[in-house]
């Protein structure tokens, strides 16, 4: 087939392709909504006028460490970095990391139980039975009640942002690390419980049914089959949410908790943008370390 014939064939197939009115309507509706939001939101394109460009140049100039603005010197840069780390950076980074680790461990413990209660295939009275005898209606209703009550609780936990939880808990506990730990744990328990329940529901059912046919109890199936099968996927969610906890622990520091966010807010208030960007970079480094640990842990579990 020559090039011209191939081109004609492609055009013919394009004309004869199946057309879905709903997809077209959705596309036009989305485009119309975007145009409406642009007009109603009064967005403007003058982000880079002369005054804003001058502010941007000034801001970028202030990101350079103060001792290095006259010229770069490696010894001076090293002393400036070590000084910031010893004064506040290292302690704040350790506090941020400790808050994130404590929060995600607590969230993982709570979510591991809630995810089992939220999985319909596990909570049903005839879980994993091949030819079950239909249970009484009240028994089936009780199982569904546990599932829906647990899912409603998970929705409640994750629907309230961590910042709101922390604000409420500070009023009760006071300004310490605990409001941040509990706020992050509550919110992430709702997220991990939801994701964990879906993982359990989507597991391969044949080995679970085989264990049930051999007489294994529900708890034995959880320990010997569900937990090993779901571990790698749950670890993926666990470490992803831990990275989120590191970021959110930084933000929660702006409420007065002495983490990276506290000192970032302090540096911004003092217009010390060089110190601020250094502390932000410390937070980025913590997330990068978490991503590396996540990859190693999941590889070990997968290989095992």
Sine and cosine of phi, psi and omega as CSV:
sin_phi,cos_phi,sin_psi,cos_psi,sin_omega,cos_omega
0.00,0.00,0.79,-0.61,-0.02,-1.00
-0.96,0.28,0.15,-0.99,-0.02,-1.00
-0.90,0.43,-0.64,0.77,-0.01,-1.00
-0.92,0.39,-0.65,0.76,0.02,-1.00
-0.91,0.41,-0.63,0.78,0.03,-1.00
-0.89,0.45,-0.65,0.76,0.01,-1.00
-0.90,0.43,-0.67,0.75,0.03,-1.00
-0.90,0.43,-0.62,0.79,0.01,-1.00
-0.91,0.41,-0.64,0.77,0.03,-1.00
-0.90,0.45,-0.68,0.73,0.02,-1.00
-0.90,0.43,-0.63,0.78,0.02,-1.00
-0.90,0.43,-0.69,0.72,0.02,-1.00
-0.90,0.43,-0.57,0.82,0.02,-1.00
-0.93,0.37,-0.63,0.78,0.03,-1.00
-0.92,0.39,-0.56,0.83,-0.09,-1.00
-1.00,-0.07,0.10,1.00,-0.01,-1.00
-0.91,0.41,0.49,-0.87,0.02,-1.00
-0.91,0.41,0.69,-0.72,-0.04,-1.00
-0.92,-0.38,0.78,-0.63,-0.01,-1.00
-0.95,-0.31,0.90,-0.43,-0.05,-1.00
-0.90,0.43,-0.59,0.80,-0.03,-1.00
-0.90,0.44,-0.65,0.76,0.01,-1.00
-0.90,0.43,-0.67,0.75,0.03,-1.00
-0.90,0.44,-0.70,0.71,0.00,-1.00
-0.88,0.48,-0.66,0.75,0.01,-1.00
-0.90,0.44,-0.65,0.76,0.02,-1.00
-0.89,0.45,-0.73,0.69,0.02,-1.00
-0.91,0.40,-0.60,0.80,0.02,-1.00
-0.91,0.42,-0.65,0.76,0.02,-1.00
-0.91,0.41,-0.67,0.74,0.03,-1.00
-0.90,0.44,-0.66,0.75,0.01,-1.00
-0.91,0.42,-0.63,0.77,0.02,-1.00
-0.90,0.43,-0.64,0.77,0.03,-1.00
-0.90,0.45,-0.67,0.74,0.02,-1.00
-0.90,0.43,-0.67,0.75,0.00,-1.00
-0.89,0.45,-0.70,0.72,0.00,-1.00
-0.89,0.46,-0.61,0.79,0.02,-1.00
-0.90,0.44,-0.70,0.72,-0.03,-1.00
-0.96,0.29,-0.69,0.73,-0.04,-1.00
-0.94,0.34,-0.52,0.85,-0.01,-1.00
-0.98,0.17,-0.06,1.00,0.02,-1.00
0.81,0.58,0.70,0.71,0.05,-1.00
-0.96,0.27,0.57,-0.82,-0.02,-1.00
-0.81,-0.59,0.32,-0.95,-0.02,-1.00
-0.96,-0.30,0.29,0.96,-0.03,-1.00
-0.99,-0.14,0.63,0.78,-0.02,-1.00
-0.93,0.37,-0.44,0.90,-0.09,-1.00
-0.89,-0.46,0.75,0.66,0.12,-0.99
-0.97,0.24,0.01,-1.00,-0.13,-0.99
-0.89,0.46,-0.65,0.76,-0.03,-1.00
-0.92,0.40,-0.67,0.74,0.00,-1.00
-0.94,0.35,-0.58,0.81,0.06,-1.00
-0.90,0.44,-0.60,0.80,0.04,-1.00
-0.92,0.40,-0.65,0.76,0.06,-1.00
-0.90,0.45,-0.62,0.78,0.01,-1.00
-0.91,0.41,-0.69,0.73,0.02,-1.00
-0.90,0.44,-0.65,0.76,0.02,-1.00
-0.91,0.42,-0.67,0.74,-0.02,-1.00
-0.90,0.44,-0.70,0.71,0.01,-1.00
-0.90,0.44,-0.57,0.82,0.04,-1.00
-0.92,0.39,-0.56,0.83,-0.01,-1.00
-0.98,0.18,-0.16,0.99,0.10,-1.00
-0.96,0.28,-0.36,0.93,0.06,-1.00
-0.94,0.34,0.75,-0.66,0.01,-1.00
-0.78,0.62,0.68,-0.73,-0.11,-0.99
-0.82,0.58,-0.69,0.73,-0.01,-1.00
-0.93,0.38,-0.23,0.97,-0.08,-1.00
-0.97,-0.26,0.14,0.99,-0.06,-1.00
-0.97,0.26,-0.32,0.95,0.07,-1.00
-1.00,0.02,-0.22,0.97,-0.02,-1.00
0.38,-0.92,0.50,-0.87,-0.07,-1.00
-0.99,0.14,0.72,-0.70,0.07,-1.00
-0.65,-0.76,0.87,-0.50,-0.08,-1.00
-0.87,0.48,-0.64,0.77,-0.02,-1.00
-0.91,0.41,-0.67,0.74,0.02,-1.00
-0.91,0.42,-0.66,0.75,0.02,-1.00
-0.88,0.47,-0.67,0.74,0.01,-1.00
-0.90,0.44,-0.70,0.71,0.01,-1.00
-0.90,0.44,-0.63,0.78,0.04,-1.00
-0.90,0.44,-0.69,0.72,0.00,-1.00
-0.91,0.42,-0.73,0.68,0.01,-1.00
-0.90,0.44,-0.62,0.79,0.02,-1.00
-0.89,0.46,-0.69,0.72,0.03,-1.00
-0.91,0.41,-0.65,0.76,0.01,-1.00
-0.90,0.44,-0.68,0.74,-0.06,-1.00
-0.96,0.28,-0.53,0.85,-0.05,-1.00
-0.97,0.24,-0.73,0.69,-0.10,-1.00
-0.53,-0.85,-0.52,0.86,-0.16,-0.99
-0.89,0.46,-0.76,0.65,-0.08,-1.00
-0.92,0.40,-0.71,0.71,0.01,-1.00
-0.89,0.45,-0.67,0.74,0.01,-1.00
-0.91,0.41,-0.64,0.77,0.03,-1.00
-0.91,0.42,-0.66,0.75,0.03,-1.00
-0.91,0.42,-0.65,0.76,0.04,-1.00
-0.89,0.45,-0.69,0.72,0.03,-1.00
-0.88,0.48,-0.70,0.71,0.01,-1.00
-0.90,0.43,-0.67,0.75,-0.01,-1.00
-0.90,0.43,-0.66,0.75,0.04,-1.00
-0.88,0.47,-0.71,0.71,-0.02,-1.00
-0.91,0.42,-0.68,0.73,-0.01,-1.00
-0.91,0.41,-0.73,0.68,0.01,-1.00
-0.88,0.48,-0.66,0.75,-0.04,-1.00
-0.92,0.40,-0.71,0.71,-0.08,-1.00
-0.96,0.30,-0.53,0.85,0.07,-1.00
-0.91,0.41,-0.70,0.72,0.04,-1.00
-0.90,0.44,-0.67,0.74,0.02,-1.00
-0.90,0.44,-0.64,0.77,0.01,-1.00
-0.91,0.42,-0.63,0.77,0.03,-1.00
-0.90,0.44,-0.72,0.70,0.00,-1.00
-0.92,0.40,-0.68,0.73,-0.06,-1.00
-0.93,0.37,-0.51,0.86,0.00,-1.00
-0.89,0.45,-0.59,0.81,0.06,-1.00
-0.98,0.22,-0.67,0.74,-0.02,-1.00
-0.92,0.38,-0.55,0.83,-0.01,-1.00
-0.91,0.41,-0.56,0.83,0.05,-1.00
-0.93,0.37,-0.66,0.75,0.01,-1.00
-0.94,0.34,-0.40,0.92,-0.02,-1.00
-1.00,0.04,-0.15,0.99,-0.03,-1.00
-1.00,0.06,0.88,-0.48,-0.06,-1.00
-0.93,0.38,-0.55,0.84,-0.03,-1.00
-0.94,0.34,-0.35,0.94,0.00,-1.00
-0.99,-0.10,-0.54,0.84,-0.08,-1.00
-0.99,0.13,-0.38,0.93,-0.01,-1.00
-0.88,0.48,0.57,-0.82,-0.05,-1.00
-0.86,0.51,-0.54,0.84,-0.02,-1.00
-0.98,-0.20,0.70,0.72,-0.09,-1.00
-0.85,0.53,0.86,-0.51,0.13,-0.99
0.91,0.42,0.22,0.97,0.08,-1.00
-0.98,0.18,0.65,-0.76,-0.06,-1.00
-0.98,0.22,-0.71,0.71,0.03,-1.00
-0.81,-0.59,0.96,0.28,-0.11,-0.99
-0.97,0.26,0.48,-0.88,0.15,-0.99
-0.99,0.11,0.82,-0.57,-0.04,-1.00
-0.83,0.56,0.82,-0.58,0.01,-1.00
-0.97,0.23,0.22,-0.97,0.10,-0.99
-0.86,0.52,0.42,-0.91,-0.06,-1.00
-0.88,0.48,-0.60,0.80,-0.04,-1.00
-0.93,0.37,-0.52,0.85,0.05,-1.00
-0.93,0.37,-0.72,0.69,0.04,-1.00
-0.89,0.45,-0.64,0.77,0.03,-1.00
-0.90,0.44,-0.60,0.80,0.03,-1.00
-0.91,0.41,-0.65,0.76,0.04,-1.00
-0.89,0.46,-0.71,0.71,0.04,-1.00
-0.91,0.42,-0.57,0.82,0.04,-1.00
-0.89,0.47,-0.65,0.76,0.05,-1.00
-0.89,0.45,-0.69,0.72,-0.02,-1.00
-0.88,0.47,-0.77,0.63,-0.08,-1.00
-0.94,0.33,-0.57,0.82,0.06,-1.00
-0.91,0.41,-0.66,0.75,0.02,-1.00
-0.91,0.41,-0.67,0.74,0.00,-1.00
-0.92,0.39,-0.59,0.81,0.06,-1.00
-0.91,0.42,-0.63,0.78,0.06,-1.00
-0.89,0.45,-0.67,0.75,0.02,-1.00
-0.90,0.44,-0.62,0.79,0.06,-1.00
-0.89,0.46,-0.68,0.73,0.01,-1.00
-0.89,0.46,-0.69,0.73,-0.05,-1.00
-0.90,0.43,-0.66,0.75,-0.09,-1.00
-1.00,-0.04,-0.18,0.98,-0.03,-1.00
-0.98,0.18,-0.37,0.93,0.02,-1.00
-1.00,-0.08,0.84,-0.54,-0.06,-1.00
-0.89,0.46,0.40,-0.92,0.00,-1.00
-0.87,0.50,-0.58,0.82,-0.04,-1.00
-0.89,0.45,-0.63,0.78,0.01,-1.00
-0.94,0.35,-0.69,0.72,0.05,-1.00
-0.84,0.54,-0.72,0.70,-0.03,-1.00
-0.90,0.44,-0.65,0.76,0.01,-1.00
-0.88,0.47,-0.68,0.74,0.02,-1.00
-0.92,0.39,-0.67,0.74,-0.06,-1.00
-0.94,0.34,-0.53,0.85,0.06,-1.00
-0.89,0.46,-0.57,0.82,0.02,-1.00
-0.91,0.41,-0.45,0.89,-0.04,-1.00
-1.00,-0.08,-0.74,0.67,-0.13,-0.99
-1.00,-0.04,-0.54,0.84,-0.08,-1.00
0.97,-0.25,0.19,-0.98,-0.06,-1.00
-0.98,0.22,1.00,0.03,0.10,-1.00
-0.68,-0.74,-0.15,-0.99,0.01,-1.00
-0.97,0.25,-0.36,0.93,-0.08,-1.00
-0.88,0.47,-0.66,0.75,0.06,-1.00
-0.84,0.55,-0.64,0.77,0.02,-1.00
-0.92,0.38,-0.69,0.72,-0.01,-1.00
-0.88,0.47,-0.75,0.66,-0.04,-1.00
-0.93,0.37,-0.63,0.78,0.01,-1.00
-0.89,0.46,-0.72,0.69,0.02,-1.00
-0.92,0.40,-0.62,0.78,-0.01,-1.00
-0.91,0.41,-0.69,0.73,-0.03,-1.00
-0.89,0.46,-0.77,0.64,-0.05,-1.00
-0.90,0.44,-0.70,0.71,-0.05,-1.00
-0.97,0.26,-0.42,0.91,0.12,-0.99
-0.89,0.46,-0.63,0.78,0.05,-1.00
-0.90,0.43,-0.65,0.76,-0.01,-1.00
-0.94,0.33,-0.76,0.65,-0.02,-1.00
-0.91,0.41,-0.58,0.81,0.05,-1.00
-0.90,0.44,-0.67,0.75,0.06,-1.00
-0.89,0.46,-0.76,0.66,-0.02,-1.00
-0.92,0.40,-0.65,0.76,0.01,-1.00
-0.90,0.44,-0.63,0.78,0.05,-1.00
-0.88,0.47,-0.63,0.77,0.04,-1.00
-0.93,0.37,-0.58,0.82,0.05,-1.00
-0.89,0.46,-0.71,0.70,-0.01,-1.00
-0.89,0.45,-0.65,0.76,-0.02,-1.00
-0.92,0.38,-0.45,0.89,-0.06,-1.00
-0.99,-0.15,0.19,0.98,0.04,-1.00
-0.94,0.33,0.43,-0.90,0.10,-0.99
-0.89,0.46,0.81,-0.58,-0.15,-0.99
-1.00,0.04,-0.30,0.95,-0.09,-1.00
-0.90,0.44,-0.73,0.68,0.05,-1.00
-0.91,0.42,-0.53,0.85,0.03,-1.00
-0.93,0.37,-0.66,0.75,0.04,-1.00
-0.92,0.40,-0.59,0.81,0.03,-1.00
-0.90,0.43,-0.68,0.74,0.04,-1.00
-0.90,0.43,-0.64,0.77,0.00,-1.00
-0.92,0.39,-0.60,0.80,0.02,-1.00
-0.92,0.39,-0.46,0.89,0.04,-1.00
-0.99,0.15,-0.04,1.00,0.06,-1.00
0.98,-0.21,0.16,0.99,0.01,-1.00
-0.93,0.37,0.62,-0.78,0.05,-1.00
-0.98,0.18,0.15,-0.99,-0.01,-1.00
-0.88,0.47,-0.68,0.73,0.00,-1.00
-0.91,0.41,-0.61,0.79,0.04,-1.00
-0.91,0.42,-0.62,0.79,0.05,-1.00
-0.90,0.43,-0.63,0.77,0.02,-1.00
-0.88,0.47,-0.72,0.70,-0.09,-1.00
-0.96,0.29,-0.68,0.73,-0.15,-0.99
-1.00,-0.02,-0.33,0.94,-0.09,-1.00
-0.80,-0.61,-0.82,0.57,-0.10,-1.00
-0.90,0.43,-0.72,0.69,-0.03,-1.00
-0.88,0.47,-0.76,0.65,0.02,-1.00
-0.90,0.43,-0.60,0.80,-0.04,-1.00
-0.94,0.33,-0.55,0.83,-0.07,-1.00
-1.00,-0.09,-0.10,1.00,-0.15,-0.99
-0.89,0.46,-0.73,0.69,-0.07,-1.00
-0.89,0.45,-0.67,0.74,0.01,-1.00
-0.93,0.38,-0.64,0.77,0.01,-1.00
-0.91,0.41,-0.60,0.80,0.05,-1.00
-0.90,0.44,-0.58,0.81,0.05,-1.00
-0.86,0.51,-0.75,0.66,0.03,-1.00
-0.92,0.39,-0.62,0.78,-0.05,-1.00
-0.87,0.49,-0.75,0.66,-0.04,-1.00
-0.96,0.29,-0.53,0.85,0.06,-1.00
-0.90,0.44,-0.70,0.72,0.02,-1.00
-0.94,0.34,-0.46,0.89,0.08,-1.00
-0.91,0.41,-0.66,0.75,0.09,-1.00
-0.86,0.51,-0.65,0.76,0.05,-1.00
-0.90,0.44,-0.63,0.78,0.03,-1.00
-0.88,0.47,-0.62,0.79,0.04,-1.00
-0.88,0.48,-0.72,0.70,0.01,-1.00
-0.90,0.43,-0.71,0.70,-0.05,-1.00
-0.94,0.34,-0.55,0.83,0.08,-1.00
-0.89,0.46,-0.56,0.83,0.09,-1.00
-0.90,0.43,-0.71,0.71,-0.01,-1.00
-0.91,0.41,-0.66,0.75,-0.03,-1.00
-0.90,0.43,-0.32,0.95,0.08,-1.00
-0.87,0.49,-0.37,0.93,0.03,-1.00
-0.94,0.33,-0.18,0.98,0.10,-0.99
-0.99,0.10,-0.04,1.00,0.01,-1.00
0.91,-0.41,-0.04,1.00,0.05,-1.00
-0.99,0.16,0.77,-0.64,-0.16,-0.99
-0.98,0.22,0.97,0.23,0.13,-0.99
-0.87,-0.49,-0.23,-0.97,0.01,-1.00
-0.86,0.51,-0.62,0.79,-0.03,-1.00
-0.88,0.47,-0.56,0.83,0.03,-1.00
-0.88,0.48,-0.74,0.67,-0.03,-1.00
-0.97,0.25,-0.48,0.88,0.11,-0.99
-0.90,0.44,-0.70,0.71,0.04,-1.00
-0.90,0.44,-0.64,0.77,0.02,-1.00
-0.90,0.44,-0.69,0.72,0.01,-1.00
-0.92,0.40,-0.61,0.80,0.03,-1.00
-0.92,0.40,-0.65,0.76,0.01,-1.00
-0.90,0.44,-0.52,0.85,0.03,-1.00
-1.00,0.03,0.07,1.00,-0.06,-1.00
0.82,0.57,0.55,0.83,0.09,-1.00
-1.00,-0.09,0.97,0.26,-0.13,-0.99
-0.94,0.34,-0.42,0.91,0.07,-1.00
-0.92,0.40,-0.68,0.74,0.07,-1.00
-0.91,0.41,-0.64,0.76,-0.01,-1.00
-0.87,0.49,-0.73,0.68,-0.04,-1.00
-0.94,0.35,-0.50,0.87,0.07,-1.00
-0.90,0.43,-0.69,0.72,0.01,-1.00
-0.93,0.37,-0.59,0.81,0.10,-1.00
-0.88,0.47,-0.66,0.75,0.03,-1.00
-0.90,0.43,-0.54,0.84,0.09,-1.00
-0.89,0.46,-0.66,0.75,0.06,-1.00
-0.89,0.46,-0.65,0.76,0.06,-1.00
-0.88,0.47,-0.65,0.76,0.01,-1.00
-0.89,0.45,-0.62,0.78,0.04,-1.00
-0.89,0.46,-0.67,0.74,0.01,-1.00
-0.91,0.41,-0.64,0.77,0.03,-1.00
-0.89,0.45,-0.65,0.76,0.06,-1.00
-0.90,0.45,-0.66,0.75,0.04,-1.00
-0.89,0.46,-0.64,0.77,0.03,-1.00
-0.90,0.43,-0.63,0.78,0.04,-1.00
-0.91,0.42,-0.72,0.70,0.03,-1.00
-0.89,0.46,-0.61,0.79,0.03,-1.00
-0.88,0.47,-0.72,0.70,-0.01,-1.00
-0.89,0.45,-0.67,0.74,0.00,-1.00
-0.91,0.41,-0.70,0.71,-0.03,-1.00
-0.90,0.45,-0.68,0.73,0.00,-1.00
-0.93,0.37,-0.55,0.84,0.04,-1.00
-0.92,0.39,-0.66,0.75,0.03,-1.00
-0.88,0.47,-0.70,0.71,0.00,-1.00
-0.91,0.41,-0.65,0.76,-0.01,-1.00
-0.91,0.42,-0.67,0.74,0.00,-1.00
-0.93,0.36,-0.55,0.83,-0.01,-1.00
-0.95,0.31,0.00,0.00,0.00,0.00
